[in-house]
Amino acid sequence: MKIRSKQLACSICETRKEKRFCPAVHGRICPQCCGEQREVTLDCPSDCVYLQQARQHEKQQEHLLLGLSYALAKSAGADHGIRDSDLIAALTALARRYQMLASSGLHYESPMTNVSHQAIAVEIEKMVKEYRDAQQKHMGYVRVRDNDVLRALVFLLRMGYTRTSGRPRSRAFVDFLLAQFPEQSSAIAAPQEASRIIVP
């Protein structure tokens, strides 16, 4: 029986049950290893159906990422005292909250004592709600999941760490975001329109 279960194990982790063929390892792997190792440790061929599905999903989430980036830029534009460290702290707290939501469904409010961090978090949560409301209105259902929001937050968090100089008063990440959304020009629809959210 042990030999049989070993044969059904994922070729990468050798723990979870294999569910799909991976052309990169020429063997069968579990969905988790496929998702975590795709184009990280695996040289995925372009014709892999799972790679193509992942890219399609990522493309659909670009609008969410754009909306969250806009929310950060809007927060930074409204409070000129905001530094990179403030954006990073707020993103970290929100990522923890959405990680808890995605994994257990429990609402976890990480304490934010800093008023700037709270304002940033409120702006991001407002954008997520507007995005979901727009999807519900235009598509009849909400496609973006807590896990999708978590991925977008982690992406922005990594970008923040990459862009900032790391110095306490650094605004390199802030300036980068503000440059993406000049005052009179935005990738998101103008506020006077019915909705500024772009729904694919």
C-alpha positions as CSV (number, residue, x, y, z in Angstrom):
1,M,0.0,0.0,0.0
2,K,2.9,2.4,0.8
3,I,4.5,1.7,-2.6
4,R,1.2,2.6,-4.3
5,S,0.8,5.9,-2.4
6,K,4.4,6.8,-3.2
7,Q,3.7,6.3,-6.9
8,L,0.7,8.7,-6.6
9,A,2.7,11.4,-4.9
10,C,3.7,14.7,-6.5
11,S,7.1,14.5,-8.3
12,I,8.2,17.7,-6.6
13,C,7.1,17.7,-3.0
14,E,6.6,13.9,-2.8
15,T,3.9,14.5,-0.2
16,R,0.7,15.6,-1.9
17,K,-1.2,13.6,-4.4
18,E,-0.3,14.3,-8.1
19,K,-3.1,15.6,-10.2
20,R,-1.6,16.9,-13.4
21,F,1.2,16.2,-15.9
22,C,4.0,18.7,-15.8
23,P,6.1,18.9,-19.0
24,A,8.9,20.8,-17.2
25,V,9.6,17.8,-14.9
26,H,8.3,15.1,-17.3
27,G,6.1,13.8,-14.5
28,R,2.9,14.3,-12.5
29,I,2.7,17.0,-9.9
30,C,0.2,18.5,-7.4
31,P,-1.6,21.8,-8.2
32,Q,0.0,23.6,-5.3
33,C,3.6,22.8,-6.5
34,C,2.4,23.8,-10.0
35,G,1.2,27.2,-8.8
36,E,4.1,27.9,-6.5
37,Q,7.0,26.7,-8.7
38,R,5.6,27.8,-12.1
39,E,8.3,29.9,-13.8
40,V,10.1,30.1,-10.5
41,T,12.0,26.8,-10.3
42,L,10.3,25.2,-13.3
43,D,11.1,26.0,-16.9
44,C,7.5,25.9,-18.1
45,P,7.1,25.5,-21.9
46,S,4.9,28.1,-23.5
47,D,2.4,25.6,-24.7
48,C,1.7,24.2,-21.2
49,V,-2.1,24.5,-20.6
50,Y,-1.7,25.3,-16.9
51,L,0.8,28.1,-17.7
52,Q,-1.6,29.6,-20.3
53,Q,-4.5,29.4,-17.8
54,A,-2.3,31.2,-15.2
55,R,-1.4,33.9,-17.6
56,Q,-5.0,34.4,-18.5
57,H,-6.0,34.7,-14.8
58,E,-3.1,37.2,-14.2
59,K,-4.3,39.3,-17.1
60,Q,-7.8,39.4,-15.7
61,Q,-6.3,40.7,-12.4
62,E,-4.3,43.5,-14.0
63,H,-7.3,45.9,-13.5
64,L,-7.5,45.1,-9.8
65,L,-3.8,45.8,-9.5
66,L,-4.2,49.1,-11.3
67,G,-7.1,50.0,-9.0
68,L,-5.1,49.3,-5.9
69,S,-2.1,51.2,-7.2
70,Y,-4.4,54.1,-7.9
71,A,-5.7,53.9,-4.3
72,L,-2.1,54.1,-3.0
73,A,-1.3,57.0,-5.2
74,K,-4.5,58.8,-4.1
75,S,-3.6,58.3,-0.4
76,A,-0.1,59.6,-1.0
77,G,-1.5,62.6,-3.0
78,A,-3.9,63.5,-0.2
79,D,-1.3,63.4,2.5
80,H,2.1,64.8,1.6
81,G,3.5,63.5,4.8
82,I,3.2,59.9,3.7
83,R,6.5,58.1,3.2
84,D,7.3,54.8,1.6
85,S,7.4,53.2,5.1
86,D,3.8,54.2,5.6
87,L,2.6,52.6,2.4
88,I,4.6,49.4,3.2
89,A,3.2,49.2,6.7
90,A,-0.4,49.6,5.5
91,L,0.1,47.0,2.7
92,T,1.7,44.6,5.2
93,A,-1.2,44.9,7.6
94,L,-3.8,44.5,4.8
95,A,-1.9,41.5,3.4
96,R,-2.1,39.8,6.8
97,R,-5.8,40.5,7.0
98,Y,-6.5,39.1,3.5
99,Q,-4.2,36.1,4.2
100,M,-6.4,35.2,7.2
101,L,-9.6,35.8,5.1
102,A,-8.3,33.6,2.2
103,S,-7.1,30.8,4.4
104,S,-9.8,30.6,7.0
105,G,-12.6,33.0,6.1
106,L,-12.1,34.8,9.4
107,H,-12.1,38.6,9.5
108,Y,-8.9,39.7,11.2
109,E,-8.4,43.4,12.0
110,S,-4.7,44.0,12.5
111,P,-4.3,47.0,14.8
112,M,-3.2,50.2,13.1
113,T,-2.5,53.0,15.5
114,N,-1.0,55.3,12.8
115,V,-3.6,57.6,11.3
116,S,-1.8,57.6,7.9
117,H,-1.8,53.8,7.8
118,Q,-5.5,53.7,8.6
119,A,-6.3,56.2,5.8
120,I,-4.3,54.2,3.3
121,A,-6.0,51.0,4.4
122,V,-9.5,52.6,4.1
123,E,-8.7,53.9,0.6
124,I,-7.6,50.4,-0.5
125,E,-10.6,48.7,1.1
126,K,-12.8,51.2,-0.6
127,M,-11.3,50.4,-4.0
128,V,-11.7,46.6,-3.5
129,K,-15.4,47.2,-2.6
130,E,-15.9,49.4,-5.7
131,Y,-14.2,46.8,-7.9
132,R,-16.4,44.0,-6.6
133,D,-19.5,46.2,-6.9
134,A,-18.6,47.0,-10.5
135,Q,-18.1,43.3,-11.3
136,Q,-21.4,42.4,-9.7
137,K,-23.2,45.1,-11.7
138,H,-21.6,44.4,-15.1
139,M,-21.1,40.6,-14.9
140,G,-23.8,39.5,-12.5
141,Y,-21.3,37.9,-10.1
142,V,-18.1,38.8,-8.3
143,R,-15.0,37.1,-9.8
144,V,-12.3,38.7,-7.6
145,R,-11.6,36.5,-4.5
146,D,-9.9,37.4,-1.3
147,N,-6.9,35.3,-2.6
148,D,-6.7,37.6,-5.7
149,V,-6.7,40.7,-3.5
150,L,-4.0,39.1,-1.3
151,R,-1.8,38.4,-4.4
152,A,-2.2,42.0,-5.6
153,L,-1.3,43.4,-2.2
154,V,1.8,41.1,-2.0
155,F,2.8,42.2,-5.5
156,L,2.5,45.9,-4.5
157,L,4.4,45.2,-1.2
158,R,7.3,43.6,-3.1
159,M,7.3,46.6,-5.5
160,G,7.4,48.9,-2.5
161,Y,10.5,47.2,-1.1
162,T,12.1,47.3,-4.5
163,R,11.4,51.0,-5.2
164,T,12.1,52.4,-1.8
165,S,15.6,53.5,-0.8
166,G,15.0,52.0,2.7
167,R,15.8,55.3,4.4
168,P,13.3,56.4,7.0
169,R,12.1,59.4,5.0
170,S,12.2,57.8,1.6
171,R,9.5,58.8,-0.9
172,A,10.8,56.9,-3.9
173,F,7.9,54.4,-4.0
174,V,5.4,57.3,-3.4
175,D,6.9,59.3,-6.2
176,F,6.8,56.3,-8.5
177,L,3.1,55.7,-7.8
178,L,2.3,59.4,-8.2
179,A,4.1,59.4,-11.6
180,Q,1.8,56.6,-12.8
181,F,-1.3,58.6,-12.2
182,P,-0.7,62.3,-13.0
183,E,-3.5,64.6,-11.8
184,Q,-5.2,65.2,-15.1
185,S,-4.4,61.8,-16.7
186,S,-5.3,58.4,-15.2
187,A,-5.4,54.9,-16.5
188,I,-8.7,54.6,-14.5
189,A,-11.8,56.3,-15.8
190,A,-12.5,59.9,-14.7
191,P,-14.4,60.3,-11.4
192,Q,-17.3,62.1,-13.1
193,E,-18.1,58.9,-15.0
194,A,-20.4,56.3,-13.5
195,S,-17.5,54.2,-12.3
196,R,-13.8,54.6,-12.4
197,I,-13.3,50.8,-12.2
198,I,-12.5,49.0,-15.5
199,V,-14.1,45.6,-15.6
200,P,-12.8,43.2,-18.1
